[in-house]
């Protein structure tokens, strides 16, 4: 065996070990989907206050009730950690709203022994508000406004204003709450109906495509695969293994070193600081990956335009990209439900979701959107569809090549929670690339998928205070 192959074999073992450790480690982390589900629960609680929906029974039937919200919170909080202290704070308010005052006080009393700073003072405020007799602390109102949001803030402020006998403040609060509740209901409808309608269209597209496939097969006029590549298995092996090695080198060595140096001057605690760090990290991974691909394929005299495929131009890319997005919806949503059921709220998630959920300003949103909806689709489609899929489909059956590409695409995201859904999405991306013979179609599909997920999170979390 040559020295080059020995080095590649050693790197392959190292990369496989790092991937395995990352995937196994992600199983020990709670799914980000659990937090997303709680955001939808919070939105439902806010919408439930809109009196335009009818009486309390009708509202409970349409958007859910407090007891359902309690169950959702208890499932996520089955294993208390310091990171979910705000959720336990909110669970106590749910108990109080449901008339379970003793459980609320017990929840807050246990929390006060662990919490510090503003969280501890807020717990003290809530304990005072629901104590018998009530005790009103001087900082109650600003603490509630700073520590709580949405429905939970309204519940605490309502209790405070009632005890303080401030009818004007209570009237203004209830009026503003109705406006927020109406907006929350409309957001809830949009979040619930858009994927459903898109999925129905996607199912229809699959029926049409299946009919076309069977008709071509009957006529002996099946679609050919993409043109074969000029390089062999060893080039593919080197290309992917060294890219993964560069990915881990940047993520685990270079950027942590940079972060430690920057952290002396600028601690990365705010959402904007974390966003800038993630943007630089991904930018370096992208530059390293594209540079390595160029170097790897240079001996074959191929420019990117010569092997990426761009048949049909922009019009074809848009048509297949949009169609592919709708076709992916029902399959990925179904696989997500299966994954959640199998993993029982374990398996980790994309760390960018945490930043998106914590963000409250347009600058952070804009930078995150550039990364998830422009940079990621551009680079990842070149790597996984343009290079990897084009390579393996030259030597393997088409369906096998699509599935293998989808699996590697999912593995590269390094969390078990997304493994099944991203395998399905990656397989659909490969299918659309093959059908359209246009890398732009895969990029547009990928961008639409990330954009839809991004905007859905903004609708759930409320975006900026001024914007939503």
C-alpha positions in Angstrom: 0.0 0.0 0.0 1.3 3.4 -0.9 2.0 6.2 1.6 -0.9 8.2 0.3 -3.3 5.3 0.9 -1.9 4.7 4.4 -2.5 8.4 5.3 -6.0 8.3 3.9 -6.7 5.1 5.8 -5.5 6.6 9.0 -7.5 9.8 8.4 -10.5 7.7 7.6 -10.3 5.9 11.0 -9.8 9.2 12.8 -12.8 10.8 11.0 -15.0 7.8 11.6 -14.1 7.9 15.3 -14.9 11.6 15.6 -18.2 11.2 13.8 -19.2 8.2 16.0 -18.3 10.1 19.2 -20.3 13.1 18.0 -23.4 11.0 17.1 -23.3 9.0 20.4 -22.7 12.2 22.4 -25.7 13.8 20.7 -28.0 11.0 22.0 -27.3 12.2 25.6 -28.5 15.7 24.7 -32.2 16.7 24.7 -33.7 17.4 21.2 -34.0 21.0 20.2 -37.3 19.9 18.8 -38.6 19.7 22.4 -37.9 23.4 22.8 -39.6 24.1 19.5 -42.7 22.1 20.7 -42.8 24.2 23.8 -42.7 27.4 21.7 -45.7 26.2 19.9 -47.3 25.4 23.3 -46.6 29.0 24.4 -48.1 30.4 21.2 -51.2 28.3 21.7 -51.5 29.6 25.3 -51.3 33.2 24.0 -53.8 32.5 21.2 -56.2 30.9 23.7 -56.7 34.3 25.4 -58.3 35.7 22.2 -62.0 36.1 23.0 -62.8 36.4 19.3 -62.5 32.6 19.2 -65.6 32.2 21.5 -66.0 30.9 25.0 -63.4 29.1 27.0 -64.6 25.6 25.9 -64.4 26.6 22.2 -60.9 28.1 22.7 -59.7 25.0 24.5 -61.0 22.8 21.6 -59.4 25.0 18.9 -55.9 25.8 20.4 -55.5 23.6 23.4 -55.9 24.1 27.2 -53.7 24.8 30.2 -53.6 21.2 31.3 -52.2 20.1 27.9 -49.5 22.8 28.2 -48.6 21.5 31.7 -48.2 18.0 30.3 -45.9 19.3 27.5 -43.7 21.1 30.0 -43.5 18.2 32.4 -42.3 15.9 29.6 -39.5 18.3 28.6 -38.6 18.9 32.3 -38.5 15.3 33.3 -34.8 15.7 33.9 -34.2 19.1 35.6 -31.0 20.9 34.6 -29.7 24.5 35.3 -30.4 25.3 31.6 -34.1 24.8 32.0 -34.7 26.9 35.1 -36.8 29.5 33.0 -39.0 26.6 31.9 -39.6 25.5 35.5 -40.4 29.1 36.3 -43.1 29.0 33.6 -44.4 25.6 34.7 -45.1 27.1 38.1 -47.3 29.8 36.4 -49.1 27.0 34.5 -49.9 25.3 37.8 -51.1 28.6 39.3 -53.4 29.3 36.3 -54.8 25.7 36.5 -55.7 26.4 40.2 -52.9 24.1 41.5 -51.5 26.7 43.8 -49.6 24.3 46.1 -47.8 22.7 43.2 -46.9 26.1 41.9 -45.4 27.2 45.2 -43.6 23.8 45.6 -42.1 24.2 42.0 -40.9 27.7 42.8 -39.6 26.8 46.3 -37.5 24.0 44.9 -36.2 26.3 42.1 -35.2 29.1 44.5 -32.7 26.8 46.2 -30.8 26.5 42.8 -31.4 29.8 41.0 -29.2 32.9 41.2 -29.3 36.5 40.2 -32.4 37.8 38.3 -33.9 34.3 38.1 -33.9 33.9 41.9 -35.4 37.4 42.4 -38.1 36.6 39.9 -38.9 33.4 41.8 -39.2 35.3 45.0 -41.6 37.8 43.3 -43.8 34.9 42.1 -43.7 33.2 45.5 -44.9 36.4 47.1 -47.7 37.0 44.5 -49.2 33.6 45.2 -48.4 33.4 48.9 -51.1 33.5 51.5 -51.2 36.3 52.4 -49.6 37.8 49.3 -46.3 39.7 49.6 -45.5 42.4 47.1 -41.8 43.1 46.5 -40.7 46.5 45.3 -39.0 45.3 42.1 -41.9 43.0 41.1 -43.0 44.7 37.9 -39.6 45.3 36.2 -38.4 41.8 37.2 -41.5 40.2 35.7 -41.2 42.2 32.4 -37.5 41.3 32.1 -37.7 37.6 33.0 -40.9 36.5 31.4 -42.4 36.7 28.0 -45.8 36.4 26.3 -48.6 34.6 28.1 -46.5 34.0 31.2 -45.6 37.7 31.6 -49.3 38.6 31.1 -50.4 36.1 33.8 -47.9 37.4 36.4 -48.6 41.1 35.6 -52.3 40.5 35.8 -51.9 39.0 39.3 -49.6 41.8 40.3 -52.0 44.6 39.1 -55.0 42.9 40.8 -53.2 42.8 44.1 -51.9 46.3 43.7 -55.5 47.4 42.8 -54.4 49.2 39.7 -57.5 49.0 37.4 -56.0 51.3 34.7 -52.9 49.2 34.3 -55.0 46.0 34.3 -57.3 47.3 31.6 -54.4 48.4 29.4 -52.7 45.0 29.9 -55.9 43.0 29.0 -56.4 45.2 25.9 -52.9 44.7 24.7 -53.2 41.0 25.5 -56.1 40.7 23.1 -54.1 42.2 20.3 -51.2 39.8 21.0 -53.6 36.8 21.3 -55.2 37.6 17.9 -51.7 37.9 16.3 -50.6 34.6 18.0 -53.7 32.8 16.6 -53.0 34.0 13.1 -49.3 32.9 13.4 -50.5 29.5 14.7 -52.8 29.0 11.8 -50.0 29.9 9.3 -47.6 27.6 11.0 -50.1 24.7 11.0 -51.6 25.1 7.6 -48.6 25.9 5.4 -46.8 22.6 5.8 -50.1 20.7 5.4 -51.0 22.4 2.1 -47.4 22.1 0.9 -47.4 18.4 1.7 -50.7 17.8 -0.2 -49.2 19.5 -3.3 -46.0 17.5 -2.7 -47.9 14.2 -2.7 -49.6 15.2 -5.9 -46.2 15.9 -7.5 -44.9 12.4 -6.5 -48.0 10.8 -8.1 -47.3 12.7 -11.3 -43.6 11.9 -11.3 -44.3 8.2 -10.6 -46.8 8.1 -13.5 -44.2 9.7 -15.8 -41.5 7.2 -14.6 -43.8 4.2 -15.2 -44.8 5.6 -18.6 -41.2 6.1 -19.7 -40.3 2.6 -18.4 -43.2 1.1 -20.4 -42.0 2.9 -23.5 -38.3 1.9 -22.9 -37.3 5.6 -22.6 -36.0 5.8 -19.0 -34.0 8.9 -18.0 -30.3 8.4 -18.0 -28.0 9.2 -15.1 -25.8 12.2 -15.0 -22.7 11.9 -17.2 -19.9 9.8 -15.6 -17.1 11.7 -13.9 -13.5 11.5 -15.0 -12.1 10.5 -11.6 -12.2 7.2 -9.7 -12.9 5.9 -6.2 -9.6 7.0 -4.8 -10.2 10.6 -5.7 -13.7 10.4 -4.1 -12.3 8.8 -1.0 -9.6 11.5 -0.7 -12.0 14.3 -1.4 -14.5 13.4 1.3 -12.2 12.1 4.0 -9.9 15.1 3.8 -12.9 17.5 3.8 -14.2 15.9 7.0 -10.7 16.2 8.5 -10.6 19.9 7.5 -14.1 20.3 9.0 -13.1 18.9 12.4 -9.7 20.7 12.3 -11.5 24.0 11.9 -14.4 23.3 14.3 -12.5 21.5 17.1 -9.0 23.1 16.9 -8.8 26.3 15.0 -12.0 28.1 16.0 -11.9 27.1 19.7 -8.4 28.6 19.8 -9.7 31.8 18.1 -12.7 31.8 20.5 -10.4 31.6 23.5 -8.4 34.5 22.3 -11.4 36.6 21.4 -13.1 35.7 24.6 -10.5 37.6 26.6 -11.8 40.8 25.1 -15.3 39.9 24.0 -17.1 37.0 25.8 -19.3 35.1 23.4 -22.4 35.2 25.5 -24.8 37.4 23.4 -26.7 36.1 20.4 -24.9 38.4 18.0 -21.5 37.3 19.3 -22.4 33.6 18.9 -23.8 34.4 15.4 -20.6 36.1 14.3 -18.6 33.2 15.6 -20.8 30.6 13.8 -20.6 32.7 10.6 -16.8 32.9 10.7 -16.6 29.1 11.6 -18.8 28.1 8.6 -17.1 30.6 6.3 -13.7 29.0 7.1 -15.2 25.5 6.6 -16.7 26.5 3.3 -13.5 28.2 2.0 -11.4 25.1 3.1 -13.9 22.7 1.4 -14.1 24.6 -1.9 -10.3 25.1 -2.0 -9.7 21.4 -1.4 -12.2 20.4 -4.1 -10.5 22.7 -6.6 -7.1 21.2 -5.7 -8.4 17.6 -5.7 -10.0 17.9 -9.1 -7.4 20.1 -10.7 -5.5 17.2 -12.3 -8.6 16.3 -14.3 -8.7 19.8 -15.9 -12.3 20.3 -14.8 -13.7 23.7 -13.9 -16.7 23.6 -11.6 -19.0 24.6 -14.5 -17.8 21.5 -16.4 -18.9 18.9 -13.8 -21.7 20.5 -11.7 -24.3 20.5 -14.5 -26.6 23.5 -15.2 -29.1 22.3 -17.8 -32.2 24.4 -18.2 -30.6 27.5 -16.7 -32.2 29.5 -14.0 -35.8 28.8 -15.1 -35.3 25.1 -14.8 -33.6 25.5 -11.5 -36.4 27.5 -10.0 -39.1 25.1 -11.3 -37.4 22.0 -10.1 -36.2 23.6 -6.8 -39.7 24.7 -5.8 -41.3 21.4 -6.9 -38.6 19.5 -5.0 -39.3 21.5 -1.9 -43.0 20.7 -2.0 -42.2 17.0 -2.7 -39.8 16.9 0.2 -42.3 18.3 2.7 -44.5 15.2 3.4 -41.5 12.8 3.4 -39.3 14.8 5.8 -42.2 15.7 8.1 -43.2 12.1 8.4 -39.6 11.0 9.0 -39.2 13.7 11.7 -42.2 12.3 13.6 -40.8 8.8 13.4 -37.4 10.1 14.6 -39.0 11.9 17.6 -41.0 8.8 18.5 -37.9 6.5 18.4 -35.5 8.8 20.2 -37.9 10.0 23.0 -36.8 13.7 22.9 -33.1 12.7 22.9 -30.6 13.1 20.1 -29.5 16.8 20.2 -30.1 19.1 17.3 -28.6 21.9 15.2 -26.8 24.3 17.5 -27.9 27.2 15.3 -31.5 26.6 16.4 -30.5 27.7 19.9 -29.1 31.0 18.6 -32.2 31.6 16.5 -34.5 31.0 19.4 -32.5 33.4 21.6 -32.2 36.1 19.1 -34.3 39.3 19.3 -32.7 41.7 16.7 -32.8 42.1 13.0 -29.0 42.1 12.6 -28.7 38.6 14.1 -31.6 37.3 12.0 -30.0 38.7 8.8 -26.6 37.1 9.5 -28.1 33.8 10.4 -30.3 33.8 7.3 -27.3 34.5 5.1 -25.6 31.5 6.6 -28.5 29.0 6.6 -30.3 30.0 3.4 -27.4 31.1 1.1 -23.9 29.9 2.3 -25.0 26.4 3.4 -27.1 25.5 0.3 -24.4 26.8 -2.0 -21.5 24.9 -0.5 -23.2 21.7 0.7 -24.8 21.1 -2.7 -21.5 21.5 -4.5 -19.9 19.0 -2.0 -22.6 16.4 -1.6 -24.6 16.5 -4.8 -22.1 18.0 -7.3 -19.1 16.0 -6.1 -20.1 13.0 -4.0 -23.4 12.1 -5.7 -22.0 12.7 -9.2 -19.1 10.4 -8.3 -21.0 7.4 -6.7 -23.7 7.4 -9.4 -21.0 6.8 -11.9 -20.3 3.4 -10.3 -23.4 2.4 -8.4 -27.1 1.9 -9.1 -28.9 5.2 -9.1 -31.1 4.5 -6.1 -28.2 3.3 -4.1 -26.2 6.4 -4.9 -29.1 8.7 -3.9 -29.6 6.9 -0.6 -25.8 6.8 0.2 -25.6 10.6 -0.5 -28.5 11.3 1.7 -27.1 9.3 4.6 -23.7 11.0 4.3 -25.3 14.4 4.1 -27.2 13.6 7.4 -24.2 12.2 9.1 -22.3 15.4 8.4 -24.7 17.3 10.6 -23.5 15.2 13.6 -26.7 14.7 15.6 -29.0 11.7 15.8 -32.2 13.7 16.0 -31.8 14.8 12.4 -30.2 11.6 11.0 -33.4 10.1 9.6 -35.1 13.4 8.4 -31.9 14.7 6.8 -31.2 11.3 5.1 -34.7 11.6 3.5 -34.1 15.3 2.6 -30.6 14.5 1.2 -32.1 11.7 -0.9 -34.7 14.0 -2.4 -32.1 16.6 -3.1 -30.1 14.0 -5.1 -33.3 12.9 -6.9 -34.1 16.5 -7.9 -30.5 17.0 -9.1 -30.7 13.9 -11.2 -34.1 14.7 -12.7 -33.3 18.4 -13.4 -29.6 17.8 -14.4 -29.2 21.2 -12.7 -27.2 21.9 -9.5 -29.1 25.1 -9.1 -32.3 23.2 -8.5 -30.8 21.4 -5.6 -29.4 24.7 -4.2 -32.8 26.3 -4.5 -34.6 23.4 -2.8 -32.0 23.4 0.0 -32.3 27.2 0.4 -36.1 27.0 0.5 -36.0 24.2 3.1 -33.7 26.1 5.4 -35.7 29.4 4.8 -38.9 27.6 5.7 -37.4 26.2 8.9 -35.9 29.6 9.7 -39.1 31.6 9.2 -41.1 29.0 11.1 -38.9 29.4 14.1 -39.3 33.2 13.9 -43.0 32.8 13.8 -43.0 30.5 16.8 -40.6 32.6 18.9 -42.2 35.9 17.9 -39.1 37.3 16.2 -38.2 40.8 17.4 -40.6 42.5 19.8 -41.3 45.2 17.2 -41.5 42.9 14.2 -44.0 40.3 15.2 
